[in-house]
């Protein structure tokens, strides 16, 4: 046991603890004058303790055990997504949460992200790095991914559905897909995306009327329209993005200093403690503070990729690639939507934004990464 504990990547542990400290400081600033009830030191401490415990427990758990029961885990994930659609609570236009005792919420899709990564990694590892065949590998992998994606889309939760899609694409690409299949698949994705955006822009109003008439939520439509055609979007739809860009720009090089963010404390930035937490960084710590935070993410991802490269077990390597795909996209999406290059979605900034379920699942994901390092007996120590 001690021999394995010595293999813990303490750089990753230090970064995760640093994220918790940074998150606490930012949450205090973001809620100082608005939503002050959100910042509860006792509740935050409990969340951090639970998350750290989950990280170390997952670290000590042999990831290969989870890989062996992936089909059971996958079934549980699908069951949760079906159950939340019928019995879940509707928050921000999407029926994707279970209300738990003590005022806690549980979002099953967060857990499904980890389950999908484990399932795909276990399934793909059977091929032992050989080129993926179309019928025996690629199509089953796509089916494993498309089912949960479809269930999340109908909630509707477009943001998390895209994350599941990114996990699927990232893992299947690293899983050694034939370049011809990759080119064809990439062309279909680009073509479908272009057609969707074109038709969305052209028939936005009739589509909205149809969905409203059918009682289907349309809360995601203004967000897409804001990105592809800002001039056609309503002022309400542009309000969040415009104010976020203005606040980040006002931070300049060094920021307005901690607790002095004018836009944040004046209430011009909606949900600054969750989706818009990066705005707090940009306004109060400027370009330098934002760059340091992004550099920390870079180092975290770099250390994870190193573990994947030195791992001699395909299951472990694929798991880490799935987690890397998930985190990289979430960071890019969250920061991108705050500076106007990505559509506005409910994607949080990993380890920083307020949200117990998100933090817990991300820490479990990092625990899986560390489990790969600890339990791969052939892991090289040359890094």
N, C-alpha and C positions, 0 to 999 in steps of 0.2 A: 504493500500500500504506500509506504513512504517513498519507495522508488518511483512509483507512478506519480505521486504528488510533486516530486521534483521536476517532472516534465511539464507542469503547468506553465503556460505562457504568461508571465507576470506583467508583460507589457499590455496585453489585452485586459487583464484584471485591473491594472492601474487606469487604463482609458475608461473602462466601464464605471469605476468608482468616480472618476473625474466628471463623467457625464452626469452622474447623479448630483454632484455638487453644483455643477453648472445649471442643471435643470431646476434645482431648488432656488437658486438665485434668480433665474429668469422668471420662474413662476411667481415668486414674491413680487417682482417688479411688475409683471403683467396683470396681477390681481390686486395691486396695492389700493387702487381707487375704484376699480370696477370688479365685480364678482369676487369680492374679498372672502366670501364664504368658501371659495374653491381652495384657497391656500389654508390647509389645516395641517400644521406641523405634525400632529400625532398621526393623522391618517397617512401622510406622506412617509413618515418613518416606518409605519407598518407595511406600506406598499414596498418600500426599499428593502426591508428585512425579508419579506416574503420572496421578493424577486431575487435577491442575493442567495437566499436559501435554495430556491429553485435552480439557480445557476450551478451551485456547488453539488446539489443532488444529481442533476443531469450530468455534470462532469464526471462524477463517480460511477454513474450508470453506464454500462457497456452499450454503446450505440448499436452493436451488432445484435443485441437482444431485441431491440425495437425493430430492426430490419427484418428479423425472422417472423414477426407478427404484423407485418405492414398491412396485410389484407384485413385484419381485424380493426386496426387503427383507421384504415380508409373507410370501412363500413360505418364506424362510429362517427367519423367526420361527415359523411353523407347524411346520416341520420340526424345529426345536429342541424345541418343546413335545412333539411326538410322540416324539422320540428320548429325551428325559429321562424320559418316563413308562415306557419299556421298559428303558432302560439307566442311568438316574440313580440316585444314592444316596439312601437314605431317611434324612432328618434331621427330628427332632421330629414324626414321624408322617406326613410328606409326602415323596413321591418327586419332588423338584424341583431337585436339585443334580447337577452333574457334578463329580466329583473330578478335580482337575488336579494336575500335578507341584508340588513344593515346598510341599505342604500347603495349597494354595489350592482354594477352591470357587467354582464358577460357577453362578449361578441364572438360567436362561434367561428366566424371566418378567420379570426386571428389564429386560433388553434389549427384550423384546417390548413393554413399556410405551412405549418410545421409537418402536419400529417402528409400533405401532398409531397413535400420534399423527401420525407422518409420513404414514402411509397414509390416514388419515381426512382429514387436512388437504389432501392432494393431490387426493383424490377429491371433497371438498366444494368445493374452489376452482374446479372446472369450472363451477359454478353462478353464480360471480361475484356472490355476495351475494343472488341472487334467492331467493324463497321456495322451500323444498325441496318437491318433488313427492313423493307417497306411493310410487308404484311405481318411478319412475326414480331417486329419491334416497334417501328414508328407508329403504325396505326393504333396498337394497344396503348402506347404511351399517350398519344393524342386523346384517346377515349378517357383514360384515367384523369387527364387534365381538364377536358372539356366539360365533363359532368359537374364537378364542383363550380367551375366558372359559370356555367349556365344557371345553376341554383343561386349564385350570388348576384348575377345580373338581374334576375327577376325580383330581388328584394325591394327596390333596385339599389345596388351598391356598385356603381361603375368603377370607382377608384380601386376598391379591393379586388374586383374581378380582373382588372388590368394587372394588378400585382401577381395574381395567380397565373395569368397568362405569361408574364415576364419570367416567372419561375419555370414554367413549362418550357418556354423557348430557350432560356439560358441553359437548362439542363440537357435538353435534347441536342443542342448545338455542341456542347462539350462532350456529350455521349458518343461522338464520332458518327454523325449522320453523313450520308453520302453528299458530296457537294452538289450533285445534280438535284437531289431531293431538297437540299437547303435552298438552292437558287429558285426552284419552282415554288417552294413554300414561301420564301421571302417575297417573290413576285406576287403571289396570291394575297399575302397580307397587305403589301403596299397598295395593290390594286383595289382591294376591298376597302382599305382605309380611305383612299382617294375618292372612291365611289360614294362611300358613306358621307364623307364631309361635303362632297358636291351636292348630293341629294338633300342632305340636312340643311344646307344653306339655301337651296332652291325651294324646298317644301317645308321649311321650318314652321310657318304659321298653320298650314293644314294639318301637319303632323301633331302639333300641340293641341289643336282643337279636337282631333280624333282621340288622343290619349286622355284628355280631360273628360270627354264624353264617355269613355270607357272606365273612368275612375282610376286611371293609372297615373302615378306620380310623375311629374315633369320637372322636378327640382334640379335635375342635372342639365336640362336643355339650355338655360341661359348661360351656364358656365362654359359649355362648348361654343356657343355663339359668340361669347366674349372673346374667345381665342381666335376663331377663324374669321370673324367679321365684327370687329369692335364698333364700327360705325352703326351697325344694325342692332346692337345690344342695348338694353334699357339702362338707364342711369343706375337703377338698383343693382343690376347684374355687374356693372363696372365699378361700383362703389368700393367693394372690397379690394380688388386688384389695384385700382388707381391709388387708393390711400396707402396700400402696402408699398407700392413703388415709390411714392412720395416720401414715406417715412424712412425707408431704407436709404434713399438718396440724401435725405437730410442728415443722415449719420456721417456722411463724408468719410474722411480717412480714419479718424479716431473715435467718432461717435459723440453723442451729446452727454456722455458719462452715465454711470449706473444710477437708476431711479429717476433720470431726468428726461426720459423719452416723452416728448410733447404729444405726439399722435397716440401713443399707447395709453398714456394716463388721461387723455381727453376723451377716450372712448371711440376714436375714429377707426380703430382696427377691431373688427369683430373676432370673437374667440381667440384673442391674442395668446391665451394660455394653452391652446391646443394646436389647431392647424397653422396658426399664424405666429408661432413662437419664434421663427427665424426673423420676423420683423423686429422683435425686441432686440435681438442680437445686432441686426444691422443698424437700428436707430441709436442704440445706447453705446455700442462698441465699435461701430463703423466698419470700414473695409478690413482693418487689421483684425478686429475681433471675429468677424465673419470668416476670414481666411484661416485663422487659427482653429476655429471649430471645424471647418471643412478639412483642414490638414489632419486633425485628430481622426476624422472618419477615414481619411486616406490611409493613415498608419494602421488603423484597425483592419481595414480591408486587405492591406498588404500582408499583415501577419496571418490573416486567415488563408490567403492564397498560398503563402509559404507552407502552412500546415497541409493544405491539399496537395501541393506538389510533392512533398516529402512522404506522403502517405502511400503505402503499398496496397491498400485495400480499396477497391473500386467503389464500394458502398460509401465509405467514409469520404472519399474525394468528391463523389457526386453530391453527397449531402452538403458539404461545404460550398460547392458551386451554387447549389440552390439557395443557400442562405445568403451568399454574396450577391446573387442576382436580386434577391428580395430587398436587401438593405441598400444596395447601390441605387436601385430604381426609386425606393422610397425617399432617399435623400435628394436625388435629382428632381423628383416630382414635387416634393414639398418646397424646396428652394426655388425651383423653376416657376411654380405657380405664384410665388410671392414677387417675382420680378417680371412676370408677364410673358414667359416663353412656354408655359404649360397651362392647360385648362385647370380651373379651380375645382379641386376635389377635396374629399374629407380625409386625405392622407396625412398622417402625423409625421413629425420629424423623429426618427428612431432615438430612443433613450432620453430625449429632451422634452418632447411635448407631454402635457398632462394626460394621463390615461393608464389606469392600472392594468387592464388586460393587455394593452399594447406593450407596455414595459415588461410584464411578466413573460409574454410569449417571446419577445426579443431576447430576454435573458436566458430563456430555455434554449433558444436557437444558439446563443453563444455557448451555452453548456454543452450542446451537441458538438460544436466545433472543438471544444476542449476535450470532450470525451474521445473524439477521434485521435487527438494528440496523445492522450494518456493510454488508450487501449490498443493502439496499433503498435505491437511489439517490434515491428520492423521499421518504425519511424526513425528516420535518420536524424542525427544531432549535428549536422554540418552547417546549419544556418547561422 
